[in-house]
Amino acid sequence: MGHSESEGVGRRKFLKDAAAGAAGAAGATGTGMAVGAGAVGATGHSMHEHEHDHDHQVVPDDIALRVRALESILVEKEMIDPAQLDTVVDAYENRIGPRNGAEVVARAWSNPDYKARLLEDGTAAIAELGFGGAQGEHMVVVENTATVHNLVVCTLCSCYPWPTLGLPPVWYKSAAYRSRAVIEPRSVLREFGVELDGEVEVRVWDSTAEVRYLVLPERPAGTDGLGEAELAELVTRDSMIGVARVAPPATEAAGAGGGA
């Protein structure tokens, strides 16, 4: 399917912002942590844009300008093709991105043996489905349950599992999210629409260049008869970061509405 010129411009802006964020974070390293009631320490550092109340960090003007200037020069010298950049961004946004992670989650929900392998060795189990490579060399999968909720952040930059989730969303790279996810994770989750009971333990996993995290969300009610492809359609990027739950199938919600 073709894309309009405006869509292409939007994707190029997306790529520029991603590149600018990566440039500003180059060389960052650190250690992991977990917070919340009875939290356990984490080793190492970790579909739809989400709108919420707190402010976001914007890419500094000078860095953004440098990225734009560099792209303009490369295009002028015919060293890169803007259409190819659009293709790369589209791949990470829609094909290499969250759909891959959704397939992993759907397989784990449907296959107990696969789920056990996934939680034991995330990298190997994800590779079974053909996903891996740069930014996903060492994957750790953490499971959400009725008593534990996991949240992924990168406190130093924007480390993120590209092979399973694609490019990181803007809010994930913001200073507000990177700091508040550790200091007040329940408040952050509440702003994303996730209300947790006080008995639920919140674990925050800090990603690094060495270790990336993926949340295995709870399987929603009303999905017992669904196949893997149908389950994958329910899984969102945000649920695999931990800032959202997976909603039940729309048919169930529609059925609850009743007639006139």
C-alpha positions as CSV (number, residue, x, y, z in Angstrom):
1,M,0.0,0.0,0.0
2,G,1.3,3.4,-0.9
3,H,1.9,6.3,1.5
4,S,1.1,10.0,1.0
5,E,3.7,12.7,0.9
6,S,2.5,14.0,4.3
7,E,2.9,10.5,5.8
8,G,6.4,10.4,4.5
9,V,7.3,13.7,6.1
10,G,5.9,12.5,9.4
11,R,7.9,9.4,9.3
12,R,11.1,11.3,8.5
13,K,10.4,13.6,11.5
14,F,9.9,10.5,13.6
15,L,13.3,9.2,12.5
16,K,15.0,12.5,13.1
17,D,13.7,12.7,16.6
18,A,14.7,9.1,17.3
19,A,18.2,9.8,16.0
20,A,18.5,13.0,18.0
21,G,17.5,11.2,21.2
22,A,20.1,8.5,20.6
23,A,22.8,11.0,19.9
24,G,22.2,12.8,23.2
25,A,22.3,9.5,25.1
26,A,25.5,8.0,23.5
27,G,27.8,6.3,25.9
28,A,25.5,6.1,28.9
29,T,25.7,3.0,31.2
30,G,24.4,2.2,34.7
31,T,23.0,-0.3,37.1
32,G,19.5,-1.8,37.6
33,M,16.9,-1.4,40.3
34,A,13.4,-2.4,41.4
35,V,11.0,-0.4,43.5
36,G,7.7,-0.9,45.2
37,A,6.4,-3.2,48.0
38,G,8.8,-6.0,48.5
39,A,10.5,-5.3,45.2
40,V,13.3,-7.5,43.9
41,G,16.5,-6.1,42.3
42,A,16.8,-6.2,38.5
43,T,20.0,-7.1,36.8
44,G,21.5,-4.4,34.6
45,H,19.7,-1.7,32.9
46,S,15.5,-2.2,29.3
47,M,1.4,0.6,19.2
48,H,0.0,3.5,20.0
49,E,1.2,6.9,21.3
50,H,-0.1,7.5,24.8
51,E,-1.2,10.9,26.0
52,H,-1.1,11.8,29.6
53,D,-0.8,14.8,31.9
54,H,2.8,15.2,32.8
55,D,5.3,17.3,30.8
56,H,7.7,15.6,28.4
57,Q,11.3,16.5,27.6
58,V,11.8,17.8,24.1
59,V,14.9,17.2,22.0
60,P,17.2,20.3,22.4
61,D,16.9,22.6,19.4
62,D,20.6,22.5,18.6
63,I,20.7,18.7,18.3
64,A,17.5,18.6,16.3
65,L,18.9,21.2,13.9
66,R,22.1,19.2,13.5
67,V,20.1,16.1,12.6
68,R,18.0,18.0,10.1
69,A,21.1,19.7,8.6
70,L,22.9,16.3,8.3
71,E,19.9,14.7,6.6
72,S,19.7,17.7,4.2
73,I,23.3,17.5,3.2
74,L,23.2,13.7,2.7
75,V,20.1,14.0,0.6
76,E,21.7,16.9,-1.4
77,K,24.8,14.8,-2.1
78,E,22.5,11.9,-3.0
79,M,24.1,9.7,-0.4
80,I,20.7,8.8,1.1
81,D,17.1,8.6,-0.3
82,P,14.3,10.0,1.9
83,A,12.1,7.3,0.7
84,Q,14.5,4.7,2.0
85,L,14.4,6.4,5.4
86,D,10.6,6.2,5.3
87,T,10.9,2.5,4.6
88,V,13.2,1.9,7.5
89,V,11.0,3.8,9.9
90,D,7.9,2.0,8.6
91,A,9.6,-1.3,9.1
92,Y,10.4,-0.6,12.8
93,E,7.1,1.0,13.5
94,N,4.8,-1.6,11.9
95,R,6.7,-4.8,10.9
96,I,9.9,-5.3,12.9
97,G,8.3,-3.4,15.8
98,P,5.5,-4.2,18.2
99,R,3.9,-6.8,16.1
100,N,6.9,-9.1,16.7
101,G,6.5,-8.7,20.5
102,A,2.8,-9.3,20.2
103,E,3.5,-12.6,18.5
104,V,5.9,-13.6,21.3
105,V,3.2,-12.8,23.9
106,A,0.5,-14.6,22.0
107,R,2.7,-17.7,21.8
108,A,3.4,-17.6,25.5
109,W,-0.3,-17.3,26.3
110,S,-1.1,-20.3,24.1
111,N,1.8,-22.6,24.8
112,P,2.8,-23.3,28.5
113,D,6.1,-24.9,27.4
114,Y,7.1,-21.9,25.3
115,K,6.1,-19.6,28.2
116,A,8.4,-21.5,30.5
117,R,11.3,-21.2,28.0
118,L,10.6,-17.5,27.5
119,L,10.8,-16.7,31.2
120,E,13.9,-18.8,31.6
121,D,15.8,-17.5,28.6
122,G,14.1,-14.7,26.8
123,T,16.7,-14.3,24.1
124,A,16.6,-17.9,23.0
125,A,12.8,-18.2,23.2
126,I,12.3,-15.0,21.2
127,A,14.8,-16.3,18.6
128,E,12.6,-19.4,18.1
129,L,10.1,-17.1,16.4
130,G,12.9,-15.5,14.3
131,F,13.3,-12.3,16.2
132,G,16.6,-11.0,17.4
133,G,19.7,-9.0,16.5
134,A,20.8,-5.4,17.3
135,Q,19.2,-4.0,20.4
136,G,17.9,-7.4,21.4
137,E,21.0,-9.5,21.9
138,H,20.2,-10.1,25.6
139,M,16.5,-10.2,26.4
140,V,14.9,-10.7,29.8
141,V,11.1,-11.3,30.0
142,V,9.2,-10.5,33.2
143,E,5.6,-11.7,33.8
144,N,2.7,-9.6,35.1
145,T,0.4,-11.5,37.4
146,A,-2.4,-10.8,39.8
147,T,0.1,-9.9,42.5
148,V,3.1,-8.4,40.5
149,H,3.1,-5.6,38.0
150,N,6.3,-4.9,36.0
151,L,7.3,-1.6,34.5
152,V,10.3,-1.1,32.1
153,V,12.3,2.1,31.9
154,C,15.8,3.2,30.9
155,T,16.9,5.8,33.4
156,L,20.0,7.0,31.5
157,C,18.9,7.2,27.9
158,S,16.4,5.2,25.8
159,C,17.7,1.5,25.7
160,Y,14.8,-0.5,24.2
161,P,14.3,-3.9,22.5
162,W,14.0,-2.9,18.9
163,P,13.5,-6.4,17.4
164,T,10.4,-7.0,19.5
165,L,9.0,-3.4,20.1
166,G,10.4,-1.3,17.3
167,L,11.5,2.3,17.9
168,P,10.9,3.7,21.4
169,P,8.0,6.2,21.8
170,V,8.8,9.8,22.6
171,W,7.5,9.6,26.1
172,Y,9.7,6.6,26.9
173,K,12.8,8.8,26.2
174,S,11.5,11.8,28.2
175,A,13.3,12.9,31.4
176,A,10.0,12.9,33.2
177,Y,9.3,9.2,32.5
178,R,12.8,8.1,33.1
179,S,13.0,9.6,36.6
180,R,9.4,9.3,37.8
181,A,9.0,5.7,36.8
182,V,11.6,4.9,39.4
183,I,10.6,7.4,42.1
184,E,6.8,7.1,41.8
185,P,5.9,4.2,39.5
186,R,2.3,3.9,40.8
187,S,1.6,7.6,40.0
188,V,3.1,7.1,36.5
189,L,0.9,4.0,36.0
190,R,-2.1,5.9,37.2
191,E,-1.5,8.6,34.6
192,F,-1.4,5.9,31.9
193,G,-4.8,4.6,33.2
194,V,-3.5,1.6,35.2
195,E,-4.9,1.5,38.7
196,L,-3.3,-1.1,41.0
197,D,-4.5,-2.4,44.3
198,G,-2.2,-1.6,47.2
199,E,-1.3,-5.3,47.6
200,V,0.1,-5.5,44.1
201,E,3.9,-5.3,44.0
202,V,5.4,-3.0,41.5
203,R,8.8,-3.9,40.0
204,V,10.7,-1.4,37.9
205,W,13.3,-2.8,35.5
206,D,16.1,-0.5,34.3
207,S,17.3,-1.4,30.8
208,T,20.9,-0.9,29.6
209,A,22.8,-1.5,26.4
210,E,23.6,-5.0,27.7
211,V,20.1,-6.1,28.9
212,R,16.7,-5.2,27.5
213,Y,13.4,-6.1,29.2
214,L,10.0,-7.2,27.8
215,V,6.9,-7.4,29.9
216,L,4.6,-10.5,29.4
217,P,1.2,-9.0,30.2
218,E,-1.6,-10.8,31.9
219,R,-3.9,-12.6,29.5
220,P,-7.3,-10.9,29.5
221,A,-10.6,-12.6,30.3
222,G,-12.8,-13.8,27.5
223,T,-9.9,-15.0,25.2
224,D,-10.0,-18.8,25.9
225,G,-11.2,-19.6,22.4
226,L,-8.9,-17.3,20.5
227,G,-6.0,-18.5,18.3
228,E,-2.5,-17.0,18.4
229,A,-3.1,-14.5,15.5
230,E,-6.3,-13.2,17.3
231,L,-4.5,-12.9,20.6
232,A,-1.6,-11.0,19.0
233,E,-4.1,-8.4,17.7
234,L,-5.0,-7.6,21.3
235,V,-1.4,-7.0,22.5
236,T,-0.2,-3.4,22.4
237,R,3.3,-1.9,22.6
238,D,2.4,-0.2,25.9
239,S,1.3,-3.4,27.5
240,M,4.8,-4.9,26.8
241,I,6.5,-1.9,28.4
242,G,4.2,-2.2,31.4
243,V,2.2,1.1,31.2
244,A,-1.0,-0.6,30.1
245,R,-3.0,-3.7,30.5
246,V,-4.3,-5.8,27.5
247,A,-8.0,-5.1,27.0
248,P,-10.4,-7.9,26.5
249,P,-11.8,-8.5,23.0
250,A,-14.0,-5.7,21.7
251,T,-16.9,-8.2,21.0
252,E,-17.1,-8.8,24.8
253,A,-17.4,-5.1,25.5
254,A,-19.9,-4.6,22.8
255,G,-22.1,-7.5,24.0
256,A,-22.2,-6.0,27.5
257,G,-23.7,-2.8,26.1
258,G,-27.1,-4.5,25.4
259,G,-30.0,-3.2,23.3
260,A,-32.3,-0.2,23.5
